[in-house]
Every structure is written in C-alpha cells, then in structure tokens.
Amino acid sequence: MAKLISEDEQVKSSFELILLKEKIEKRPGISWLPYKIVIKSSEKELVYEKENNNKGAGDYVLSLEPVNEIKNLMNGINSFLENQNKNLFSFEPLEPSFELVLERSHKGYSVCCWIDTGNVISDHYTWDGFGIRFFTTEKNIKLFVNELEKEGV
C-alpha cells in the first residue's frame, strides 16, 4: 500500500494505491496487477475497486509485463523530482481508470487524481468521474515512491 498525503494537517487528504499482489493475472508474455484506489479528503472517502457486477471492458489493473507500470510510475516521479525544469508529471495506466498529476508550485507540489471508471463499469472510456486535489511536499512524494518500491512488484 502506497499513500500520498497532503501537507495540510487540519484537512487531511490522500491518494492511496493498494496493490492486490495475491490476485496477479499471469499469461505468457503478459501480466496484470489488480489494485484499488482510496481517495480521502477530510472525513470523506471514496474507494474504487473491482466489483462482481462491473460489466466493463477493462479493470482496475496495472501492467507488469511486457511493460512494468509500477516501475514506470516510480521512475517517472523520481525523474520529475530531480529535474527542476520539469513542471508537470502525469501518469495514466494502459487500462485507463485514473490519472495522477503532480505539478510543481511555488510552495510545494499540487497533486490531482481523477478517477475514470468508464472502462471498468461500462463498455467505453469516459472522462467522467470524481477526483481529488491537494498540496503536498517533496518528502511526502518520496515516501509514496518508497512505499511503492517496498511492494517489490
């Protein structure tokens, strides 16, 4: 479980990516890792995960093979933090169901995550969905990447 938390202590917000390693789907040359997302702001919480009645063409999955999206996410964030000329980092899985955007600001970093469940619960992609936005610190972003790395996927 990797959690990216806000810098605000009074109105705590977070984006949590929970990798369901026990449910990895492996086929020759291709491997998918199911996950769920929890977004929180203050006392509100939304959980996105596969439900048995989902009729969509996709799922809440990240590719591990032939492309390792977990490593791409970690490397992309690290590269963004190291390169002071980059003002924006964006990640969206191959099976699109969310977009995570980090943006450099004058007092830290803005985090935006938009959840797009269209591919999971219907038969087409949409741009409709809920999201979260909060400010955070470089330290919190690095902790998020370290937690992903500890998952060992």
N, C-alpha and C positions, 0 to 999 in steps of 0.2 A: 504494500500500500504506500503510495506516494501522495503527500498532501502539500499543496502550495497555499500558504496562508497569507492573509493581509497584514499590513503593518499596523492597522488600526486595532487598538486593544478594547475600545468601547463597543464598536460594531464589528465583531469578528466575522470575516468572510473567508471562504476557502474553496478550492477546486481539488477534489480528491480522485485519483485514478487508482482503482483497485484491480490488479491483475489476477485473473482466476486461473492460475497455473495448473491446477488439478484438472482443468477442462480443455487443455490444449488439443486442438484438432490437427492431426498429422496425416498427410498423404504424401506419396512420392513427389518430391520437389516443391511441396507447398505445405505451409504450416500456419495455423491461425491461433491467436491467443485471445480468448474471450476476456472481457473486462466489464466493470461497471463504473459509473461516474456518480459522485455525490457532490453537489454544489450547495453551499450554505452561505447565508447572509443573515446576520443577527440570529433570530430564532427560527428562520425559515430554512427548510431543507428540501431539496429535490434529488431523487435517486433515479438514475437511468440504468436499466439492466434488461436483459432478455426476459421476456415473459412468454409462457407457453402459447398464448393466443396471438402473438405477433405474426402477422401474415406477410411481412415484408420480404424484399428480395435480398436484403443484407442482414447484418447482425452487428452487435457491439463487439467487434473483433479487430485486433491489430495483427498485421502480417509479421511472422518471424522468419519465413523462408518463402520465396527467394530473397525478399527484402526484409531486413530486421528493422521494423518501425520504432521499436523501443530504443535501439541504438541511434537511429536517425534523430529521434526526439532529443535524446541526451546530448549527442554531438552538436545538433543544431542550436540548442540552448547555450551550451558551453562556448561555441563559436560566436554567438551573438553577444554574450557577456564579455568575451575577450576583445572583440573588435569594436572599439569605441566609435567607429564611423558608421556602424550599423544601428539604425534607429528602431528597427522592427524585425520581429521573428514571428512566423506563422507556421502552424502545423495542422494538417488535416489528414486523417488516415486514408488509406487506399479505399477502404469501405467507409465512406464518409458518414459520420454520425455526430461529429463535433469539430469545432475549430478552436484552437488555443492560440491566442495572440499575445505576445509580450512587446511592449513598446517603452522605449527609454523616455523618461520625462526629466524635468529639471530637478525633481526631488526624489527620484527613485524610478520605479517601473510600474506601468499600468498593465494589468492582466485582464484580458477579456476572454471569456469562453462562451461560445454559442453552441447549444445542443440542437442538432438537426436529426430528429428521429424518423423523418420521412422514409428513408431507405429501410429502416428496421420495421416500422409498423404498417407501411403501405408498400405499393409496388413501384414507387418512384421517389426520386430525390426531391427535396423541398428546401427552401431557405427559411421555413417557418420554425420557430422554436423559442425556448427560453434561454436566458443567458445570465452571466454574472460578470460584474466588472468591479475591480478593486485595485488599490495601490499596494505595492509590496517593496521589499528591499532585495538587494543582490544576495544577501545572506540567506533569505528565505527561498530564493530561486535555487541557490546552490544546494540547500538542504533537500529540496524537491528532487533535484537531479541525483543527489547521493542516495536518497531513498529508492529511486528507480533502479540505480546501479546495484543496490543491495538485493533487489529482487532476483538478480542473477539469471535473467532470461536472455 
